[in-house]
Amino acid sequence: MSRDSYIDQNNKSLPSQTPDRVFADLSRDEYAQVQEYMLLQKDLCISTRQSTRPDENFLFLIELRVPRKAEVLTYLDAQGPAPRREATVVVYYGTEGYVKEYEVGPLPNPSYHRDVTRERYGVDLPLSARSVTIGEYILLFQFIEDRVFSPLSTLLWESFGVDHEHQLKPFEQMPRGLRADDRHTWMSFCRELSGLYIQPVGFEVLVNHRSTNASRWRVERVFYNGQYFDSVDALQDAYSAGTVKKIVKTPWEDYGSLKPRTRPLQLGPQLVNPEGARYSVSHNHILYMDWSFAFGLSAATGMRVFDVRFRDERILYELSVQEAMSVYGSMTPGLGMTKFLDSGFGIGRFAHELVRGVDCPYDATYVDTYRYIDAAGPVRTPNSICIFELYLGQPLRRHFADFFHNSYGGMANSALVFRTITAIENYDYMWDFVFYQTGAVEAKVHATGYISASFLVQGSLRHGHQVAPNVLGNIHTHFIHLKADLDVAGVKNMFQTKDMEYKNISLPWAPQHYAMTPHLVEKTLTTEKAALRHGAKTPRYLHVSSNQTNRWGHARSYRLQVYSFAGEHLPESQPEERAMSWARYKVAVTKHKDSERSSSSVYSQNNMWNAPVDFSSFLQDNDNIHNQDLVAWVTAGFLHIPHAEDIPNTVTVGNGGGVLLRPHNYFDEDPSIDSPTACTWSPARRAAVRVTVWPACPGTPAPRTYRFSATAASTAP
């Protein structure tokens, strides 16, 4: 379905002040309007050609500028004016040597632009911080062909079997160098087969492409079969002289193919909605049971939802993906220094079309998205978001009573899933936001796709396991960062922890006897530097609480339940750590500021040493977080030590992490008790042998009669 279509199976009405237009991604027309406006500014001399060279000015990115929170809340809660709709525009100025960000508006029909680079980052952005564009890749691939492949054609044939039918493709190391302003990229070469990332051949080159003039690019180092050379010519001379240990050519084996090896015997189980969907989608606004929220997909950071309400009370102002990061270990240069920050590529940019019946159920609602990043115009990606209600295969709650009388009460656990899948180079990340009928929200990611591998050289097994002929699966970390701007019963919240400890107490009925009993330990953390670091002992219960109480006198709160088995974070002594300082913390809670919208940036990947966003600086002012508008920043992930079963590619089972936001004394009782999907069995009296199953039970169109024995129930004839 297109983003402008409307589905309303339940004929539910939307509230009068709906947030869909406030948070809606730019439409195709709005992208085109902003692009046209920027091209009309002749003094900027901007190009939109995808083949634009690095020494020209290029309009790289157009995206929605999310309005300031105070403006939005005034509009949604106090019937104030709608916030002005604006776009963020990123321009790479190859002619001047810097990057600029602009605010452009109002939409539709923009009439102004304003340079906000220093306002947002406090510094100028060097051109070296830019992403590699398609135009630069075109030049890089031509450079490799002319300056590497052509001079080494004999070596490539004798070592790797390269000919017209068998080609090598490059895979890049990140960041691009060892210090600020570097643009020196190790290119490792892989066989052009399925999952080329697990087909390394042991040949890599270091390309210096710092100059915007491609004629000044050069190869600075060459790596071949564990040996380093100062140039392509030096390798060629050593190879011709027979003084290099040569790689022995082997047949090309397509062990990364995902082609099924057996024929299916029958169709597997499928999700069905016998009476239609129980949710509705209007533009970018979703209603499900007691839930409502607006959604979007940032080209830079990916999935996000806003104004998340349960029973018309706002639980979250924003829940969004911020960053995905991996750090690798290897004996080879291509992966030896690699640290991926995926927003530098564009997380949402690589949300591709989802496959019905595999990526999402057949009956899911599919939504098209538009984005403008490294393109000549707005690009439509069909079916890149899916929405569906999922039965999780277990009861949400249940009880069978077999003492004194027989009865049963239970409820199937079904929840709404909002999903997209991003395929960035080798890895595919499946992002899910899940909305439960208990009032809980879950944000999680599962990883699949192909591992990044290196050629097996001496000492390699210190960095992983062999997974294929001459192939090492390299150890690496996965960290994801999530932003949860919780508004628990309003915007005045506190950060509290709860845990347990044993205390030795005398027994009131027998004072001479003592026993160790669990006690509740509660604390309120009042400043930002109370952030919870990875590796440190963390209280088991973390809460964002309000100053309101439920019926029983307890603070209404939401618990942050993080599940993760992340590896060690990069030591803070490393200069690149500045760009990923958010990963120091399992949970950090800060006072909301519009100047601290994101924990990372699209410029951090290629400028790690002077990253324009250093999350640790959010905590340096140590703001008071007691009775304030709070934002929780959550880090989750997993350590991946690749193994043989990662061939052909990694499975999602066990490879992920996330956070569950659960009500904790927020309600007076479990709100799912009001769900229409619950069911009960209850006999008329203790001795009765007939039991009525109420029509609310799933799949029961009419009451049915059951006969009970002492231990079980059987259907009556």
C-alpha positions in Angstrom: 0.0 0.0 0.0 1.2 3.5 -0.6 2.0 5.9 2.3 -1.0 8.1 1.3 -3.5 5.3 1.3 -6.0 4.7 4.1 -6.9 1.4 5.9 -9.5 1.4 8.6 -10.9 -2.0 9.2 -12.3 -1.2 12.5 -13.9 2.2 11.5 -12.0 3.8 14.4 -11.9 7.6 14.4 -8.6 9.5 14.8 -8.3 12.2 17.4 -8.8 15.8 16.1 -5.2 16.8 16.7 -3.4 13.8 15.0 0.4 13.8 14.9 0.6 12.2 11.4 1.6 15.4 9.5 3.8 16.6 12.3 6.0 13.5 12.2 5.3 12.3 8.6 8.4 11.7 6.4 8.5 14.1 3.4 6.4 13.1 0.5 7.7 12.7 -3.0 6.3 16.1 -3.9 7.9 17.8 -0.9 11.3 16.2 -1.7 11.0 17.5 -5.3 10.0 21.0 -4.0 13.0 21.2 -1.7 15.4 20.0 -4.5 14.0 22.5 -6.9 14.3 25.3 -4.4 18.0 24.5 -3.7 18.8 24.3 -7.4 17.3 27.7 -7.9 19.9 29.2 -5.4 22.4 29.8 -8.2 25.1 31.1 -5.8 25.3 27.6 -4.2 26.2 26.0 -7.6 24.7 22.6 -6.6 24.6 19.5 -8.7 22.1 16.6 -8.2 23.7 14.2 -10.7 24.6 10.8 -9.1 27.9 10.9 -11.0 28.9 14.3 -9.4 32.6 14.3 -8.8 34.1 15.0 -5.3 35.5 18.3 -6.5 31.9 19.5 -7.3 29.1 20.6 -5.0 26.5 17.8 -4.4 23.1 17.8 -2.8 23.5 14.7 -0.8 20.5 14.4 1.6 17.0 15.8 2.1 15.1 14.7 5.2 12.3 15.9 7.5 13.4 18.3 10.2 11.5 17.0 13.2 10.0 20.1 15.0 11.0 21.0 18.6 9.2 19.0 21.2 7.7 22.1 23.0 6.1 23.2 19.7 4.7 19.8 19.1 3.2 19.4 22.6 1.7 22.8 22.4 0.0 21.8 19.1 -1.1 18.3 20.3 -2.1 19.1 23.9 -3.0 22.7 24.0 -4.6 23.3 20.6 -1.7 25.6 19.6 -0.6 26.2 16.0 0.8 23.4 14.0 4.7 23.5 13.9 6.2 24.8 10.7 7.1 22.0 8.4 10.7 22.1 7.3 13.4 19.9 5.8 17.1 19.3 6.6 19.4 19.5 3.6 23.0 18.3 3.4 25.3 19.7 0.7 28.9 18.5 0.1 30.9 21.5 -1.1 33.7 19.9 -3.1 34.7 23.3 -4.5 35.2 24.7 -1.0 36.2 21.7 1.2 33.4 21.6 3.7 29.9 20.2 4.4 26.9 22.3 5.2 23.5 21.6 6.7 20.5 23.8 6.0 17.0 24.2 7.3 14.7 24.7 4.3 11.1 25.7 4.6 8.3 26.2 4.9 6.7 23.2 3.2 5.0 23.0 0.9 6.6 25.7 -1.4 9.8 26.5 0.4 11.0 30.2 0.4 14.0 30.3 2.7 17.1 28.3 3.7 19.3 28.8 6.7 22.8 27.4 7.4 22.5 25.6 10.8 25.8 23.6 10.7 27.5 25.4 13.6 24.3 25.8 15.5 23.8 22.0 15.5 27.4 20.8 15.8 29.4 23.7 17.2 32.1 23.2 14.6 32.5 23.4 10.8 32.2 20.0 9.1 35.3 19.1 6.9 34.7 17.6 3.5 36.6 14.5 4.6 33.7 13.7 7.0 31.4 13.1 4.1 30.1 9.7 3.0 31.5 8.2 -0.1 29.0 9.0 -2.8 28.1 7.0 -5.9 30.0 9.6 -7.9 33.1 8.9 -5.9 32.6 5.1 -6.1 32.5 5.4 -9.8 35.9 7.0 -9.8 37.3 4.5 -7.2 36.3 1.5 -9.1 37.8 2.9 -12.3 41.0 3.7 -10.4 41.2 0.1 -9.1 40.7 -1.2 -12.6 43.4 1.0 -14.2 45.9 1.2 -11.4 45.6 -2.3 -9.7 43.9 -4.9 -11.9 45.4 -4.0 -15.3 49.1 -4.0 -14.1 48.5 -7.3 -12.1 46.5 -9.2 -14.6 48.9 -12.2 -14.7 49.0 -12.4 -10.9 45.2 -12.2 -10.7 44.8 -15.1 -13.1 47.5 -17.3 -11.6 46.5 -16.7 -8.0 42.8 -16.3 -8.2 41.6 -17.5 -11.6 40.4 -14.0 -12.6 39.2 -13.8 -16.2 36.2 -12.4 -18.1 33.8 -14.7 -16.2 35.4 -14.6 -12.8 35.9 -11.2 -11.2 36.9 -9.7 -7.9 34.9 -7.1 -6.0 36.2 -4.8 -3.3 35.0 -4.6 0.3 36.0 -1.5 2.3 37.6 -0.9 5.6 36.2 1.8 7.9 37.1 4.4 9.1 39.1 5.6 6.2 42.5 6.1 7.9 44.2 6.6 11.2 43.7 10.3 12.0 41.5 13.3 11.2 41.2 14.4 7.6 42.5 11.0 6.3 40.7 9.4 3.4 42.8 6.3 3.1 40.8 3.2 2.5 41.9 -0.5 2.6 40.1 -2.3 -0.1 40.0 -6.1 0.4 39.1 -8.2 -2.7 36.6 -11.0 -2.8 35.3 -13.5 -5.4 32.2 -12.2 -7.1 30.0 -15.1 -5.8 27.0 -15.3 -3.6 27.8 -13.5 -0.3 31.1 -12.2 -1.6 31.9 -11.0 2.0 32.8 -14.7 2.8 35.0 -15.1 -0.3 38.2 -13.1 0.5 41.2 -14.0 -1.5 44.1 -12.6 0.5 44.7 -9.5 -1.7 44.1 -5.9 -0.4 45.2 -2.4 -1.3 45.3 0.9 0.6 44.0 3.7 -1.6 44.7 7.3 -0.7 41.7 9.2 -2.2 41.8 12.3 0.1 42.2 14.7 -2.8 39.0 15.8 -4.6 41.0 15.5 -7.8 41.0 11.8 -8.7 44.2 12.2 -10.8 46.1 12.6 -7.5 44.9 9.4 -6.0 47.5 6.7 -5.3 48.0 3.2 -3.9 50.0 3.5 -0.7 50.3 -0.1 0.4 49.5 -3.6 -1.0 48.8 -6.8 1.0 49.2 -10.2 -0.6 49.1 -13.5 1.2 50.2 -12.0 4.5 52.9 -9.9 3.1 53.1 -6.1 2.7 54.4 -4.1 -0.3 54.9 -0.4 -0.8 53.2 -0.3 -4.2 51.6 -2.3 -7.0 54.9 -2.2 -8.9 56.8 -3.6 -5.9 54.4 -6.5 -5.6 54.6 -7.1 -9.4 58.4 -7.1 -9.3 58.6 -9.5 -6.3 56.0 -11.8 -7.9 57.9 -11.9 -11.2 61.2 -12.6 -9.4 59.6 -15.4 -7.4 60.5 -13.9 -4.1 56.9 -13.8 -2.8 55.0 -16.7 -1.4 52.4 -17.2 -4.0 48.7 -18.0 -3.4 47.8 -21.3 -5.1 44.7 -20.9 -7.4 41.7 -23.0 -6.3 38.4 -23.7 -8.0 35.7 -21.1 -7.2 33.2 -22.7 -4.8 29.9 -20.9 -4.3 29.4 -21.9 -0.6 27.6 -18.7 0.1 24.6 -19.5 -2.1 21.2 -19.3 -0.4 19.5 -21.4 -3.1 17.4 -24.1 -1.4 19.0 -27.5 -1.5 15.8 -29.5 -1.0 12.3 -29.1 -2.3 9.6 -28.2 0.2 7.3 -31.1 1.1 4.4 -28.9 2.2 3.5 -25.3 3.0 4.6 -24.1 6.5 2.4 -22.4 9.0 1.1 -19.0 8.0 -0.4 -16.1 10.0 -4.0 -15.4 9.1 -6.6 -12.8 10.2 -10.0 -14.7 9.8 -12.1 -11.6 10.4 -9.6 -8.9 9.1 -7.0 -6.9 10.8 -7.6 -5.5 14.2 -5.5 -2.3 13.6 -5.9 0.6 11.2 -3.4 2.7 9.3 -4.1 6.3 8.2 -1.1 7.9 6.4 1.6 7.4 9.0 -0.7 7.0 12.0 -1.6 3.6 13.5 -4.4 2.6 15.9 -4.3 -0.9 17.5 -6.5 -1.8 20.5 -5.6 0.8 23.1 -2.5 2.0 21.2 -2.0 4.9 18.9 1.3 6.3 17.4 2.8 8.0 14.4 5.7 6.4 12.5 8.5 7.4 10.2 11.7 6.0 8.6 14.8 8.3 8.7 17.2 7.7 5.8 20.1 8.2 8.3 19.0 6.4 11.4 16.1 4.2 10.4 12.8 3.4 12.3 11.1 5.8 14.7 7.7 6.3 16.3 6.3 9.4 18.0 3.5 10.3 20.3 3.0 6.7 21.5 -0.2 6.6 23.5 -1.9 3.8 25.5 -5.6 4.5 26.4 -5.0 8.0 25.1 -2.2 8.7 27.6 1.2 9.5 26.1 3.8 6.9 27.1 6.6 7.9 24.7 7.2 11.1 22.9 9.8 9.3 20.7 11.2 5.8 20.4 13.9 5.6 17.7 17.0 3.8 16.4 20.1 6.0 16.8 23.0 3.9 15.6 24.4 0.4 14.9 28.1 -0.2 15.4 30.5 -3.1 14.9 34.2 -3.4 15.9 36.3 -6.1 14.2 39.5 -7.9 15.0 41.8 -9.3 12.3 45.4 -10.0 11.2 44.6 -8.5 7.8 44.4 -4.8 7.3 41.0 -4.6 5.7 39.3 -5.7 8.9 42.0 -5.1 11.4 41.0 -1.5 12.1 37.4 -1.7 11.0 34.7 0.0 13.0 31.4 0.4 11.3 28.9 3.1 12.2 26.0 2.4 10.0 24.4 5.8 10.1 27.4 6.9 8.0 25.9 4.8 5.2 22.3 5.6 6.1 20.4 2.9 8.1 17.0 3.7 6.7 18.5 4.3 3.3 19.0 0.5 3.0 15.5 -0.5 4.0 14.6 -2.5 0.9 11.3 -4.2 -0.2 10.1 -6.9 2.2 9.2 -10.3 1.0 5.7 -11.5 1.8 5.6 -14.7 3.8 9.3 -14.6 4.7 10.2 -11.1 6.0 6.7 -10.5 7.1 3.4 -12.4 7.0 1.4 -12.4 3.8 -1.5 -10.6 5.4 0.6 -7.8 6.8 0.0 -4.2 5.8 2.9 -3.0 3.6 3.9 0.6 3.4 6.0 2.3 0.7 8.6 4.9 1.7 10.4 7.7 -0.1 13.8 9.0 0.7 16.4 11.4 -0.8 20.0 10.4 -0.1 22.8 10.2 -2.7 20.3 10.3 -5.5 19.3 12.4 -8.4 15.8 12.7 -7.0 13.4 11.2 -4.4 13.5 7.4 -4.5 10.4 5.2 -3.8 11.0 1.9 -2.1 7.8 -0.2 -2.2 6.7 -2.4 0.8 9.7 -1.3 2.9 7.7 -1.2 6.2 5.3 -3.9 7.4 2.7 -3.8 10.1 0.9 -6.9 11.5 -0.6 -8.4 14.5 1.3 -11.5 15.6 0.1 -14.4 17.8 3.3 -15.2 19.8 2.4 -18.9 20.3 1.9 -18.7 24.0 -0.6 -17.5 26.5 -0.1 -13.9 27.8 -1.4 -15.2 31.1 -3.5 -18.2 32.2 -4.5 -20.3 35.2 -6.2 -23.7 35.5 -7.7 -24.3 38.9 -7.9 -28.0 39.9 -8.3 -27.6 43.7 -11.8 -27.2 45.2 -13.3 -26.5 41.8 -12.3 -26.6 38.2 -12.0 -23.4 36.1 -9.7 -21.8 33.6 -8.9 -18.3 32.6 -6.4 -17.2 29.9 -5.6 -15.0 27.1 -3.6 -15.5 23.9 -0.5 -13.3 23.6 -0.9 -11.3 20.4 0.8 -8.0 19.8 1.3 -5.4 17.0 4.6 -5.5 15.2 6.0 -2.5 13.3 9.0 -3.8 11.3 11.6 -2.8 8.7 14.8 -4.7 7.6 17.9 -2.8 6.6 20.6 -4.6 4.5 23.8 -2.5 4.9 26.6 -4.1 3.0 26.9 -7.6 4.4 24.6 -7.5 7.4 20.8 -7.4 7.5 19.2 -6.0 10.6 15.6 -6.8 11.4 14.2 -3.9 13.5 11.0 -4.5 15.4 8.9 -2.2 17.6 6.3 -4.4 19.4 3.2 -3.2 21.1 1.6 -5.5 23.7 -1.9 -5.5 25.2 -0.3 -5.1 28.6 0.8 -1.6 27.8 4.4 -2.7 27.2 6.5 -1.6 24.2 9.6 -3.5 23.0 12.3 -2.3 20.7 14.6 -5.0 19.4 16.9 -6.0 16.5 18.0 -9.3 15.1 21.0 -9.7 12.8 21.3 -11.9 9.8 23.0 -11.6 6.4 26.7 -12.5 5.9 29.6 -12.2 8.2 32.6 -10.2 7.2 35.5 -12.6 6.7 39.2 -12.4 6.0 41.8 -14.6 4.3 43.4 -17.1 6.6 47.0 -16.1 7.4 49.4 -17.0 10.1 48.0 -15.9 13.5 44.5 -15.5 12.3 42.9 -17.9 14.7 43.5 -15.4 17.5 40.7 -13.4 15.9 38.1 -16.1 15.2 37.4 -19.5 13.7 37.9 -20.9 10.2 34.6 -21.3 8.5 35.5 -22.1 4.8 38.6 -22.9 2.8 41.2 -20.3 3.7 38.5 -18.2 5.3 38.4 -16.8 8.8 35.2 -15.7 10.4 36.4 -12.6 12.3 35.4 -11.8 15.9 33.3 -8.6 16.1 30.9 -6.7 18.4 27.4 -5.5 17.6 26.1 -2.5 19.5 22.8 -0.7 18.8 21.7 2.5 20.4 18.1 3.4 21.0 16.4 6.6 22.2 13.4 6.4 24.4 11.9 9.8 25.2 9.5 8.6 27.9 6.7 10.9 29.1 5.3 8.9 32.0 2.1 10.6 33.2 3.5 13.8 31.9 6.9 15.3 31.3 8.1 15.6 34.9 9.8 12.3 35.6 12.5 10.7 37.7 15.1 8.0 37.2 14.8 5.3 39.9 16.3 1.9 40.5 15.0 -1.1 42.5 16.8 -4.3 43.5 17.0 -6.7 46.4 19.3 -7.5 49.2 19.2 -10.1 52.0 19.0 -8.9 55.6 19.4 -11.0 58.7 16.3 -10.3 60.8 14.9 -11.8 64.0 11.6 -13.5 63.6 8.7 -11.6 65.3 7.1 -14.7 66.6 10.4 -16.2 67.8 12.9 -13.3 68.5 15.7 -15.7 69.4 15.8 -17.0 65.9 17.1 -15.2 62.8 16.6 -15.7 59.1 18.0 -14.1 55.9 15.1 -12.6 54.0 15.0 -10.5 50.8 14.3 -6.8 51.2 13.5 -4.2 48.5 16.1 -1.5 47.9 15.0 1.7 46.1 17.1 4.6 45.0 16.5 7.8 43.0 19.3 9.0 40.8 19.3 12.8 40.5 22.0 13.8 38.0 23.0 12.7 34.5 26.4 11.3 35.6 24.5 8.5 37.3 24.6 6.8 33.9 25.0 3.0 34.1 28.2 1.8 32.5 28.7 -1.5 30.8 30.6 -3.9 33.0 29.5 -2.3 36.2 27.0 -3.9 38.5 23.6 -2.6 37.4 20.4 -2.6 39.5 17.9 -5.1 38.1 15.0 -2.7 37.9 15.4 0.6 36.1 12.5 3.0 36.1 11.4 6.3 34.6 8.8 7.3 37.2 6.3 10.1 37.7 5.2 12.1 40.7 1.8 10.6 40.3 0.7 7.5 42.2 -1.6 4.6 41.3 -4.5 3.5 43.5 -2.1 1.8 45.9 0.1 4.8 46.5 3.1 3.7 44.3 4.7 6.0 41.8 3.4 5.4 38.3 6.4 4.3 36.3 7.8 2.4 33.3 10.6 -0.1 33.7 13.5 -0.4 31.2 14.4 -4.1 30.9 17.5 -4.4 28.7 18.5 -7.7 27.2 21.9 -7.9 25.7 25.1 -9.9 25.7 27.3 -7.2 24.1 31.0 -7.6 23.9 33.5 -5.2 25.4 33.3 -1.6 24.4 36.3 0.0 22.6 38.7 1.4 25.3 38.3 5.1 25.9 42.0 5.6 25.3 41.4 5.0 21.6 40.9 8.2 19.5 38.0 6.6 17.5 36.1 5.9 20.7 34.8 9.5 20.8 32.5 8.7 17.9 30.8 5.8 19.8 31.0 7.0 23.4 27.3 6.1 23.8 28.3 2.5 23.9 30.0 3.0 27.3 26.6 3.0 28.9 24.0 0.3 29.2 21.5 3.0 30.1 22.0 6.8 30.3 19.2 9.2 31.3 19.5 12.8 30.3 17.4 15.9 30.6 15.6 16.5 27.3 17.2 19.1 25.1 16.5 19.8 21.4 20.2 20.3 20.9 20.8 16.7 21.9 18.5 15.0 19.4 20.7 12.2 18.3 23.6 10.3 19.9 25.5 9.9 16.6 25.7 11.5 13.1 26.2 10.7 9.5 29.6 12.4 9.7 31.0 10.2 12.5 32.0 7.2 10.3 34.6 9.0 8.3 35.6 11.5 11.0 35.8 9.4 14.2 38.7 11.3 15.6 36.8 14.6 15.6 33.2 13.3 15.6 30.8 16.2 15.6 28.5 14.4 18.1 30.2 13.0 21.2 27.5 11.4 23.3 29.6 11.6 26.5 29.4 15.4 26.3 25.6 15.1 26.9 26.5 14.0 30.5 29.3 16.4 31.2 27.1 19.3 32.4 25.6 16.8 34.9 22.1 18.3 34.6 19.6 17.6 37.3 17.3 14.8 36.2 14.8 14.9 39.2 11.3 15.9 38.2 12.5 16.8 34.6 11.6 15.9 31.1 13.8 12.8 30.7 15.3 10.8 27.8 16.6 7.3 28.3 19.4 6.2 25.9 19.7 2.4 25.8 22.6 0.3 24.4 22.1 -3.4 23.6 23.8 -5.9 21.3 25.8 -9.1 21.2 29.3 -10.4 20.8 29.7 -12.5 17.6 32.4 -15.1 17.4 31.7 -16.5 14.0 31.5 -20.3 13.6 30.9 -22.9 10.9 27.1 -22.5 11.2 27.5 -18.9 10.0 28.0 -20.3 6.5 26.2 -19.7 4.2 24.9 -16.9 6.4 24.0 -15.9 9.9 20.6 -16.9 11.4 18.6 -14.6 13.6 18.1 -17.1 16.4 20.0 -15.8 19.4 21.6 -12.9 17.5 20.0 -9.8 18.8 19.2 -7.5 21.7 16.8 -4.8 22.7 14.8 -3.2 25.5 11.3 -3.9 26.9 9.5 -0.9 28.3 7.0 -2.3 30.9 4.4 -0.6 33.0 5.4 -0.9 36.7 2.7 0.4 39.0 1.6 2.6 36.1 -1.9 1.0 36.3 -4.0 -0.3 39.1 -4.1 -3.7 37.5 -3.0 -5.4 34.3 -4.8 -3.5 31.5 -5.0 -6.6 29.3 -7.8 -7.9 31.6 -10.1 -5.7 29.5 -9.0 -7.3 26.3 -11.8 -8.9 24.2 -9.5 -11.8 23.4 -9.5 -13.3 26.9 -11.5 -16.4 27.7 -12.7 -18.4 30.7 -14.2 -21.8 31.5 -16.2 -22.1 34.6 -18.6 -24.9 35.8 -22.0 -23.9 37.2 -21.2 -25.6 40.6 -18.5 -27.6 42.1 -20.1 -31.0 41.4 -21.2 -30.2 37.9 -19.7 -32.1 35.0 -20.6 -29.7 32.3 -18.5 -26.6 31.5 -19.3 -23.7 29.2 -16.6 -22.2 27.0 -17.5 -18.6 26.4 -17.6 -17.3 22.9 -14.6 -15.0 23.6 -12.3 -18.0 23.3 -10.3 -17.8 20.1 -11.7 -20.0 17.4 -15.0 -20.7 19.3 -17.9 -19.2 17.4 -20.5 -20.5 19.9 -20.4 -21.9 23.4 -19.3 -25.5 23.6 -19.9 -28.1 26.3 -17.0 -30.0 28.0 -17.1 -32.9 30.5 -14.5 -32.9 33.2 -12.8 -35.9 34.8 -10.6 -35.6 37.9 -7.5 -34.6 36.0 -8.6 -33.5 32.5 -11.3 -32.2 30.3 -12.7 -33.9 27.3 -15.1 -32.7 24.6 -18.6 -33.9 25.3 -20.3 -35.9 22.4 
